[in-house]
Amino acid sequence: MSKLKPVIFINGQYGYNAQNTTQQILLLKALRITDDPKKLKQMIGVRSMADVYRTLDKIVMRKEYHAVLAKLGISFDYIVGNLKKEIDTGEKASDRLKALSILLKSIGLDKYEETTVGGGGWEDALLKLTEGKKSEEKNEDVEYEVIQPVIPESIRIAKEKEKQEGRSLYE
């Protein structure tokens, strides 16, 4: 067996140094079924056996890291408590805003995306808005004025030529 290098988590051009939690979860589930490294490689979708061993190393490192954090008294309560303290009593507004953004990111509210099951998105929002205007205006219809853009003469002539060529093809 070749000598493998230690695992270091960095962002870079190659993916083998990045954190791969999805593959780690898949590997843990695959280990319940089999211990054969070749089958594990196939089940988690990696290219080489070194990737399987690297993923195992990352799992062990993560487990040891969480044990050390717990030993030092660093828990989620500790982290969120300090974020709350910074939000409430931070000296600079930028520090308070940064703590709020970290908190929002941790609960998944950092992106403003519509995640409705039924779809629609902006169309539903527009319908709600127009319904609100209708109720305010005592059930009067809301009308929109559509302003057609001015088509340049050169484009209009080109479209006419295309239309004539199309007619001559089918006549």
C-alpha positions in Angstrom: 0.0 0.0 0.0 1.3 3.5 -0.9 2.0 6.1 1.8 -0.9 8.5 1.9 -0.5 12.2 2.8 -2.3 13.8 5.7 -5.7 15.5 5.2 -5.7 19.3 5.2 -8.9 21.2 4.6 -8.4 24.1 2.1 -10.2 25.6 -0.8 -8.3 25.3 -4.0 -8.2 23.9 -7.5 -8.4 20.3 -6.5 -11.4 18.9 -4.6 -9.6 16.3 -2.5 -8.7 18.9 0.1 -12.2 20.3 0.4 -14.7 19.3 3.0 -16.9 16.5 1.6 -19.6 15.9 4.2 -22.0 14.3 1.6 -19.4 11.6 0.8 -18.7 11.2 4.5 -22.4 10.5 5.2 -22.6 8.2 2.2 -19.5 6.3 3.4 -21.0 5.9 6.9 -24.2 4.4 5.4 -22.2 2.2 3.1 -20.1 0.9 6.0 -23.3 -0.6 7.4 -23.6 -2.8 4.3 -20.0 -3.8 3.5 -16.4 -3.5 4.4 -15.0 -4.1 1.0 -13.0 -1.0 -0.1 -13.8 -1.5 -3.8 -17.5 -1.7 -3.1 -17.2 1.4 -0.8 -15.4 3.3 -3.6 -18.3 2.4 -6.0 -21.0 3.2 -3.5 -19.8 6.7 -2.6 -18.8 7.6 -6.1 -15.1 8.4 -5.8 -12.4 7.8 -8.4 -9.7 6.0 -6.3 -9.2 4.0 -3.2 -7.1 7.0 -1.8 -10.3 9.0 -1.9 -12.1 6.4 0.2 -9.3 6.4 2.8 -9.1 10.2 2.7 -12.8 10.4 3.4 -12.4 8.0 6.3 -9.6 10.2 7.7 -11.9 13.2 7.4 -14.6 11.4 9.4 -12.2 10.5 12.2 -10.8 14.1 12.2 -14.3 15.5 12.5 -15.1 13.2 15.3 -11.9 14.1 17.2 -12.5 17.8 16.6 -16.0 17.7 18.1 -14.7 15.8 21.1 -12.0 18.5 21.7 -14.6 21.2 21.3 -16.9 19.6 23.9 -13.9 19.0 26.2 -13.1 22.7 26.1 -16.7 23.7 26.8 -17.4 25.0 23.3 -20.9 24.0 22.4 -23.7 25.4 20.2 -25.1 27.1 23.3 -21.8 28.8 23.9 -21.4 29.9 20.3 -25.0 31.2 19.9 -24.8 32.9 23.4 -21.7 34.8 22.4 -23.3 35.8 19.1 -26.3 37.1 21.0 -24.1 39.0 23.4 -22.3 40.6 20.5 -25.6 41.5 18.9 -26.9 43.1 22.1 -23.8 44.8 23.4 -21.3 45.2 20.5 -19.5 48.5 20.4 -19.5 49.0 16.6 -22.6 48.7 14.4 -20.5 46.7 11.9 -19.7 44.1 14.6 -23.4 43.8 15.5 -24.4 43.5 11.9 -21.7 40.9 11.3 -23.0 38.8 14.2 -26.6 39.1 12.9 -25.5 38.0 9.5 -23.6 35.0 11.0 -26.8 34.1 12.9 -29.0 34.4 9.9 -26.6 32.4 7.8 -26.5 29.6 10.4 -30.3 29.2 10.3 -30.5 29.5 6.5 -32.0 32.9 6.2 -29.1 34.6 4.4 -30.6 34.1 0.9 -33.8 35.8 -0.2 -35.2 33.0 -2.4 -38.8 32.0 -2.8 -39.2 28.4 -1.8 -42.8 27.7 -2.4 -44.0 24.1 -3.2 -46.7 25.2 -5.6 -44.3 27.4 -7.6 -45.5 30.7 -8.9 -43.0 33.0 -7.0 -43.3 36.5 -8.4 -46.6 35.8 -10.1 -48.3 34.9 -6.8 -46.7 38.0 -5.2 -48.0 40.2 -8.0 -51.5 38.6 -7.7 -51.6 39.3 -3.9 -50.4 42.9 -4.6 -53.2 43.5 -7.1 -55.8 41.9 -4.9 -54.7 44.2 -2.1 -55.0 47.3 -4.4 -58.4 46.1 -5.5 -59.7 45.9 -1.9 -58.3 49.3 -1.2 -59.9 50.8 -4.3 -63.3 49.3 -3.5 -63.1 46.5 -6.0 -62.0 48.7 -8.9 -60.1 46.9 -11.6 -56.4 47.5 -11.8 -55.2 48.3 -15.3 -51.7 48.4 -16.6 -50.5 50.6 -19.4 -48.2 48.8 -21.8 -45.9 51.1 -23.7 -44.5 49.5 -26.9 -40.9 50.4 -27.5 -40.0 52.1 -30.8 -38.6 49.7 -33.3 -35.7 51.1 -35.3 -36.3 51.4 -39.0 -33.4 49.1 -40.0 -34.8 46.3 -37.9 -38.3 46.8 -39.2 -37.0 46.6 -42.8 -34.9 43.4 -42.0 -38.1 41.8 -40.5 -40.1 42.6 -43.6 -37.4 41.1 -45.8 -37.4 37.9 -43.7 -41.2 37.7 -43.9 -41.1 38.0 -47.7 -38.4 35.4 -48.0 -40.4 33.0 -45.8 -43.5 33.5 -48.0 -41.5 32.8 -51.2 -40.2 29.5 -49.7 -43.7 28.1 -49.2 -45.4 29.5 -52.4 
